Amino acid sequence: MTSIAAQPRPFTLSVPEEAIADLRQRLQRARLPDTAPGAGWAHGTDLDYMREIVSYWSDRFDWRAQEERLNRLPQFAVGIDGIDLHFIHVAGRGPDPHPLLLSHGWPGSVFEFLDIIPMLTDPAAFGGDPADSFTIVAPSLPGYTLSFQPGQRRFAVEEIAACFARLMQEVLGYERFGAQGGDWGSFVTARLGHSHAQLISGIHLNMMPIRRAPDTIPDDAAAHERAYGKELAEFLKEETGYQWIQGTRPQTLAYALNDSPTGLAAWIIEKFRNWSDGGGDPEGAIGRDAMLANISLYWFTQCIGASFWPYYARMHGPWPIPPGEPVSVPTGYCQFPREILRPPRSLAEHAFSDIRRWTEMERGGHFAAMEQPEALAREIRAFFRPLRRG
């Protein structure tokens, strides 16, 4: 086990002016492709939208305002497992705040949590009960944005979970804590519940990380399971191209996206549009500045290649939750209607043996903390409330 190099030190994000100027110059020189005939988004990111977003990003987007939003929260970095791990750490404002680890995914970052963190740390300020407050720890995933330096080791889901367990227990001194996540964060959270159960009071997910294969649908499937089987088949056919590229040739793709901010934005914006509950409008659920803040953070940190690694590790290794070894810690789940996959509870219970709360939400998609922070915060508080009393 690698020893921890140092105690956490305060961190403030400050991108050099020359890096901002370089980004603007690259955007002003963008060479856009033509587009095939047909509907704007039918074959990928729409050309007219990209013309607009490149112009806005170059001339009107205020990076410093987004940087300042992040810097309002206490941030730290610590040497752990051979890297400098970045994390937000905000004390709860309640009588006995419960430690809660928030894990983001791809193509996300800690920017996803800027709205929801105050709702969790200070629920009374939002009309809630101060007894529901959490102390929040929100790391940048190893290999992602502020937890990345060129040449550092790569982390699979299992290793990210182990790193986060060490952060919470050995660095911050939390002997017991809750965990919450979506996208890769849901896998990390589930892995914590599986392999570090002695530390975990409960896990809450806004994406259900069960194995995605046709053979997961039983031969005697009920109607709702067959419906999910059709949803899964469509997803595997139409929505997994990025996974195959990132999971088999991550280095090749990294050259293009690390060199072209326009290419990076097109690659990520399509996911924000397709996976959110915006009615086909890329800004219908997530604002333009919020999207560009996240994309800019990927650009400035040059982490896109490393951010692909969990896909490569996943395609060349076992499923992070071993078959036949269900997660047994208390589990909560909220299913947003525009999540990329919505498996039924009957299938999820094969992988999670103690589901205590299962809620179907009215609105929202894959980026729940950005799209519906109030609704997600209510669900997190409701799930953990009885566990805190136990």
N, C-alpha and C positions, 0 to 999 in steps of 0.2 A: 504494500500500500504506500503510495507516494505521500510524503509528509507535506503538511501545509507550510508554505514558505514564509508567510507573514500574516499579521493581523489585518483585518479590513482597513483600507485607507479611503478617505473621501474621494469622490470622483465628480468632476464637472465636465460636461461635454462642451468642447469649443473647437469647431472645425476651422482650420486656417483660412484666411481670406483668399489666398491663392488657390485653394481647392474649390472654393465657391466660384471664383472667376473662371477656372478651368472648366467646371461643369457648364457654365453659361456659354462659353466659347464652343464647346463640343455640341451643345444643343443648337446653337445658331448655325453650325455647319452640318446639321443632320441631313443625311441623304435618304429620303424616304422611298420605299418601293412603290410599284404600282399595285393594283388590287384586281383580283378576278371579278368578273361580272357577278352580280347577285346581291343579296342582302348584306348590309354593312358588316355585321358581326358573324356571318355564316361561316367564314373560313379562318377566323381568328380576330385579333384586335383591329377595330375599324380604322381605316386610313384617315377619314375626315376627323375623327376624334383625336387621333394621334397628332395630326397637324395642330389642332387646337391646344392639346396638352403640352406639346413641345414648346409652342410659343409662350404659353402661360408660365411654364416651369422656368424658361429662360429669362423672361422679362418681368414677371409680376409675383412669382412665388417668393415668400419671405421665410427663408430658412432660419434666420435668427429668431423669429417669433416662435417657431416650432422647437428650436433648441432651448429657448427660455422656458417653454412649457415643461419640458422634461427636467430641466435644472431646478424647477421649483420643488421637486421631490428629492429627498435624501438618497444619494447614490454612493455606491462603494465599489471597490475592486479588491480582489484577494487572490493571492497565488494559491492555486489548488489543482491537483492532478496535472501539473505541468503547464497550466495556462493561467492567464489573468482572467478571472471570472468577474464579470460586471453584474451588479444587482441593485435594485431599488429596495429600500428597507424603511418602511413607514410604521411607526408605533400607533397602535389603536388608541382611540379616545373613548374608552369605556371602563367599567369597573374591573374587568378581567379579560382583556382581549386575547383571543385564541390565535396562535401563529398559523398563518395560511400561506402556502407556497403557490404562486401563480406561474404557470408555464405556457408560453406562447408556442406558435408553430411556424410553418412556412406558408406563404412568404411574409410572415408577420415579424413583430419585434415588440419590445416593451412599450412602444408607442400605443399598442392596442389597449393598454391598461390605464391610460392617463385619466380617463373619465370614471372608470369603475373603482379605482383605488380609493378615492375619498368616500365613496358610497359604502365601502366595506370597512374602512378604518374609523369613520365618524358617521354611523347611521343616523344618529340623532339630528345631524344637520340636514338630513334628507327626509325627515319625518318618521324615522325608525326608532327602534329601541336601542339605547346605548349598550345594553347587555349583549347585543349581537355583534359588537365590534370585533374586528380582527387586527392583528399586527401583520402587515403584508410584507412578504419577501417575493420579489419578482425578478428573477435573473434573466439576462440575455442568454439564450441557449449557447453552450460551447460551440464555437464555429460560426456563430451568428453575430453580426454587427459589433457591438461593444465588447463581446467576449471572443473576439477574433484578432489575431495578429498573423501576418503571412508566415507560412512555414510551420505553424503549430500542428500538433497531432489532431487527428479527426476523432469524433465521438459518434458512436451508434446510440440508439435509444437506451439500451441497457447501461451504457457508460454514463450517459447524461443523468439518468436516474441515480446512479451511484454517486456521482459528483454532487448532485443536489442534496442527497441524504447527508453527505459529509458537510456540505455548507450549513445545513440546518442544525445538525447535531454538534459537530466538532468545532465549527467556526462560530456559530451564533448561539450555541448552547441550548437549543430547543430539544428536549427529550421526547416530546410528542407534539405533532402538528398535523394540520389538515393539508390537503393538496387539491388543486383544481386546474383543469386545462382543457384546451381544444386543439384540434389538428395534431401535430406532433406532441403538443403539450398533453393531449389526452393519453397518448401512448406512454409518455414519461410518467404521468400521474398513475396510470394503471400499473406500470412496472414498479413504481414505488410501493403501491399497495400489495403487489405480488412478492417482491423480494426484500422489502424493508417494512413489513407489516408491523413490527414491534414499535416503530416510530410513528405510525400513521393512525390518527383518530378517525379518519374517514376520507374518502375521495369523492370529488364531484366532477362530472364530465359534461361538456356540451358538444362532444362528438363521441360516438360509441366505437371504440377501437377493436372491433371483432374482425376475424379473418375474412377477407374479401375474395371468395372463390365460389364458383357454382356448387361445389360439393358440400357447402355449408347449408344448403337447402335440402331438408330431408325428403325422401321419396314419398312419404305420407304427409307432406306439408299441408298445413291449414291454408285457407284462402289468403289470409293476411301475410303468411310466409311466402306463398307463391307470388303475391303482388310485389313483395320485396325482392324476390328472385328476378323479376322483370326489371325492376329499378336497378339492381346490381348489374344485370347483363348490359343495360344501356350505358351505365357508368363505365364498365370495363371496355366497352366498344368506343365510346365517344370522348371520355374525359380523362383517360390515363396516359395520353401521349407524353405529357410532361414527365410523368413518373418513369416511363421507360427510358427517356433520354437522360434524365437526372440520375437514374438508377443504374445505367449501363455505361454511359459516356459522359460523366460529369465534367471531366477536364476539358473536353472538346467544346462543350457549350460555354464553359466559363470564359474562354478567350473572347467570345463575341460579347457576352453580357458585361464583362469587366471592362471592356474597351468602349462600349457604346451605351450612353445613358438612355438613348432612345430605344435601343433594343431591350435594355433592362426594364424600362417602363412598360413597353408593350408586353413583355413576358409576364409581368406581375399584374398589370391592370386587367388583363383578361380574367385572371383569377378573382380579383376583387369584384368584377362585374358578374361573372358566371356563378359565383358561390355566395353572393349576398342577395338580400331580399329587396332589390331595387327596381323590380319590374322591367329589367332589360336596360335601364339607365345606369351606366357605370358609377354615377354619383347619386343614385336614388336612395342608397342606404348609407353610404360612406362619403363624406365630403371630399372634394378635390384636394384641399390642403392636407387632410389627414392621410390620403393615399400617397401624396407626394412626399410628405414627411417620412413615411415608412420607406418609400423607394429611395429617397435621398440618403437615408441612413445606410441602406445597403450599398449605395454608390460610394459614399465617402469612406466607408470602412473596407471596401473592396472584398467583401466576404462572400460574394454570391457562389463561388466555387465550393467553398467549405460548407455553405448552407445546404448544398445538395447531398452531403455525405450520408445523412440518415436514410436517404432513398437507396443509395448504393449498398449500404450495410443491410438494409431490409431485404433487398433483392438477392443478396448473396449470403444470407444467414437465415436463421429460424425466425418465426414470428415472436415478437418480444414477450408475449404471454404464452408459455408453453401449453400446447393442447393437453387437456386432462388435468391441468393445474389451475383451477379457477381462482380469481382474486377473491379473497374471503373477508376483506375489511368492509365496513359499511360503505355502500356506494349510492350516490345520487346521480341522476341524469336528467337533463332537460333537452328535449328534442325540438329544435327550431325547424319551421316548415321548409326553409330553403337550404337546409344542411345538404351536403353533397350526397350523403347516404343516410337513410332513416330505417335501420333495422328494427324489427319488432322485439318486444321484451322477451318473448319466448325463446328467441335465439341468443339474445344478450345474456340470459341467465345461465347459459352453458359456460360463459367466460367469467361471470360475476355472480357469485353465489349468495350475496347478501345485499341485494338491491332494496333500499329502503324508501327511495323516492324516485318516481318516474313521471315527468311532467311534459306534456305536449304543449308547446308554446304557441301563441297566436301569430306572432310576427318575428321575423329575423332569419338569419342564415348562418353561414360558416363563421363569420367574424363577429360572434355574439357580443363580445365585450365592447366592440366599437359600434355595432348596429343597435343593440338593445341593452345598454349597460344597466339601466334601472331594473329591467325585468330579470336579467341574469343575477344582479346583486340580490334581489329578493329571493330568488331560488337558492342561492348559495347560503344566505342567512337561514332560510327555512330548513334546509337540509342539515346544517350543522347545529342548529339550536338544541335539539334533544341530545346530540352527542356531547355537547359541552357540559350538559348537566349530569352525564353519566360518570 
